[in-house]
Amino acid sequence: QVQLVESGGGLVQAGGSLRLSCAASIRNFRSYTMAWFRQAPGKEREFVAGISWTGIKTYSQGPVKGRFTIFRDNAESTVSLQMNSLNPEDTAIYYCAADLRKEPYSDNDWDFWGQGTQVTVSS
């Protein structure tokens, strides 16, 4: 049984910050590549940031680059996303994803997904 549970979403004003967390119930969590995706209304799900199973390599793309930081705590089996300088375009449901030693980060072929947490950024 695998479970990913996101938390930390909410309503924030533009320019503010949020930290999302994903609690993973996965055997050998430290062997899994982890990532955050998001999906805005009417939009396709998009890759936000990923972190290697070693925790050494991180990846991000698009408009979040330089504003969002992904990190993991293998002792606690969690992965987090620090979101700074938020703007209304960041409004979306944010999903945690996991896959065993996955190397391609930005595709949608991940073994496990959380149910998502809503982030709403007001103007």
Residue pairs with C-beta under 8 A, 6 or more apart in sequence:
1 25
2 25
2 26
2 98
2 111
2 112
3 24
3 25
3 26
4 22
4 23
4 24
4 25
4 26
4 96
4 97
4 98
4 112
4 113
4 114
4 115
5 22
5 23
5 25
5 96
5 114
5 115
6 20
6 21
6 22
6 94
6 95
6 96
6 114
6 115
6 116
6 117
7 20
7 21
7 22
7 23
7 117
8 18
8 19
8 20
8 21
8 80
8 117
9 18
9 20
9 94
9 117
9 118
9 119
9 120
10 18
10 118
10 119
10 120
11 120
11 121
11 122
12 18
12 86
12 119
12 120
12 121
12 122
13 121
13 122
14 86
14 87
14 88
14 121
14 122
14 123
15 85
15 86
15 87
16 86
16 121
17 82
17 83
17 84
17 85
17 86
18 83
18 86
18 119
19 80
19 81
19 82
19 83
20 36
20 80
20 81
20 83
20 94
20 117
20 119
21 78
21 79
21 80
22 34
22 36
22 78
22 79
22 80
22 96
22 114
23 77
23 78
24 32
24 34
24 77
24 78
24 79
24 96
24 98
25 77
26 32
26 77
26 98
26 112
29 74
29 77
30 53
30 74
31 53
31 100
31 101
32 53
32 98
32 99
32 100
32 101
32 102
33 50
33 51
33 52
33 53
33 98
33 99
33 100
33 101
33 102
33 103
33 105
34 50
34 51
34 53
34 70
34 72
34 79
34 96
34 97
34 98
35 47
35 48
35 49
35 50
35 51
35 70
35 96
35 97
35 98
35 105
35 110
36 48
36 49
36 50
36 68
36 70
36 79
36 81
36 94
36 95
36 96
36 97
37 45
37 46
37 47
37 48
37 94
37 95
37 97
37 108
38 45
38 46
38 48
38 90
38 92
38 93
38 94
38 95
38 119
39 45
39 46
39 92
39 93
39 95
39 116
40 91
40 92
40 93
43 92
45 95
45 108
46 62
47 61
47 62
47 105
47 106
47 107
48 60
48 62
48 64
48 68
48 70
48 81
48 94
49 58
49 59
49 60
49 64
49 68
49 69
49 70
49 81
50 58
50 59
50 60
50 70
50 105
50 106
51 57
51 58
51 59
51 70
51 71
51 72
51 79
52 58
53 100
53 101
55 71
55 72
55 74
58 69
58 70
58 71
59 105
59 106
60 66
60 68
60 70
61 106
63 89
63 90
64 83
64 90
67 83
67 84
67 85
67 86
68 81
68 82
68 83
68 84
69 81
69 82
69 84
70 79
70 80
70 81
70 82
71 79
71 80
71 82
72 78
72 79
72 80
73 79
73 80
79 96
81 94
83 90
83 119
86 119
86 121
87 121
88 121
88 122
88 123
89 121
90 119
90 121
91 119
91 120
91 121
92 119
93 116
93 117
93 118
93 119
94 116
94 117
94 118
94 119
95 113
95 114
95 115
95 116
96 113
96 114
97 110
97 112
97 113
97 114
98 110
98 111
98 112
99 109
99 110
99 111
99 112
100 111
102 110
